[in-house]
């Protein structure tokens, strides 16, 4: 009997179908679930890249900030998306929470920070141009603080992602049911 397992990079099988062994029905749902998760991953990738593209010149967000704004995933998932798909996005504007640039890209990131005039500091807290080896982005002054209209755009990106995860064709594949968000009742109404 062939067992199908959903992996992060695709589907893996214990035996080839060419050997004449059909997967049992219980395993077929794993295959179908994995195929449906692909579209969820694509939605997440699209949302992360969209948020990264919204970050203004000279400002940054941490990986965790993006996860919080999307209300889905975490810093590692955001980092994974940017590592795999972020070539066309301003990846240098998404950094670690301590202000460190993306690993192994500090020289290239530093060029972008200087060009965009992103505020940098050395570990002692003094501002710098990045000439010292232990520079970081000054998160207290460089972190993007979205305006109300920018938050509205971010809410649209988040809602589109969440609604995509609640699609009927993906119903229940996350282990918990996730309903389509509904508007809350107005708080100023008084029951008679």
N, C-alpha and C positions, 0 to 999 in steps of 0.2 A: 504494500500500500504506500503510495506516495504522499508525503506530507508537504504542504505548501506553507511557507513561513514568510510573513511580510517583514522585510528588512528596510533599513533606512535608504538603501541604495537600489532597492528593487526586490523582486521575488526570487527566492531560492528554492530549489526542489531537491528532495532526497534522491529521486530517481527520474529518469527521463521518460516522458510520455512515449517516446519512440520505442521503449521496451514493452509497450503494450499494457502498461499499468495505468488505469484511470484513477484520478483522485477521488477519494470518497466524498459523499455529499457534505459532510461536516466540514471538510477542508475547503470546499468551493466558496463558502461564505467568507473565509479568510482572504481568498484571492479577490473576490468581489469587493470586500471591505478595503483591501490595500489599493485597488484601482481607484475607488472613490476617494481615498485619502490623498491620492495624487492631486486631485483638483483642490483639496483643502490646502495642501502644501503650496500649490501655485497661487492660491488666493493670499496666503500668508506672505509669500515672497513678494508678490505685487504690492501688498500693503506696506511692508517694511521698506521697500525701495521708494514707494510714494512718499512716505514720511521722511526718509533721508533726503529726497529731492526738495522737500519743503523747507528744510533747515536753511535759514538765510546765511549769506556770506559772512564770515567772521564770527559765527556762533557754532556751538556744538551741542550735541545731546549724548548721553551715555547709552550704551546698549540697553540698560535697564529702563531708562526713560522712555525709549521707544516701546518696549514691552508694556510699560504702564499705560502709555497713551493708547495702545491697541487693545489693552485689557486681555491679551492673549500671549502665551509663550513667556519666555524669560530672556535674560541677557544672552545666554548661550545660543538660543534659537535665533535671535536677532544677529548675533555675530556670525553664526553659520550661514545665514542668508547673505549677509554682506560679503563674506569670504567666498562664497560660491557664485553669487549673482551680482555683486556690487560694482563690476567694472565700469558700468555706465552711470553710476550714481556717485555723488560726492562722499565717498566712503570715509575720508579723513575727518568729516564732521561728526562721525559717530565713534566715540572713544570709550575707554574704560572709565568707571565712575571716579577714579582717583586722578583723572586728567591725562593719563598715559595714552600715547597714540596707539593705533593698531599694531600688534606685534609684527616685527620684521619690516615695517613700513615707515619707521620713524623718520628716515631721511626724506622720503618723498612727501610724507605728511607735513614735515617741517617747511618744505618749500611752499606748500599750499597755505599753511598757517601764516607764513611771512607775507605771501602775496595778498592774502585776505585780511591781514592785520589782526589775526586772532590773538588775544591776550595770552601770553605765556609767562611762566614763572619757574624759578628753580626750586628745589625741594625746601629751601629755607623760607620760601614765601615771597621772595623778591622777584620783581618783574625782570624779564630777560628777552633777548632776541633769539634765543635758542643756541647761542654759542657754547654754553656749558653742556656737558654730557647728560646731566640729570634734570633736564627741562621737562615741563609738563604744561598742558593747557590749564589756565587759571579758570577752573570750573565756576568759581563764584562770580566772575564777571563775563565769561564767555558762554555760559549755558544759555541756550535759547529760552526766552520767556515769551511764549506765544501771546499775541493780542487776542481779543475776543473773536475777531473775524478769522484769525488763523486757527483758533481753537474750534470754530465752527467747521472749518475745512478738515481738521484732524478728526472731528467727530464723524464726519461723513465717511472718511476712510475707515475708521473703526467700525461704524455701523455696517458698511458694505461688507467688511470681513466677517463680522458676527452673523449677518444675515446669510452670507454664503455658507457659513458653518451650520446654519439651521435649515438649509434647504431640505425639502422632503426626500430627495434622493440620498441624502446623507443622514437621515433621521436615526438617531440613537447609536451612531458608530463611535461616539466618544466615551461610551460607558455610562454616561448620564444623559438624560434628555435635556436638550437646550431649546427652549421655546423662542420664537421670534419675539423680540422686544416689543412691548406695547406701551403706549403713553399712559402715564399715571393720571388718576383722576385729579381735577383741579383741587387745590387745598383750600381755596377760599369759599367753596360751597358748604352750606350748612344744612345738615339733614333736618327735615321738618318733623 
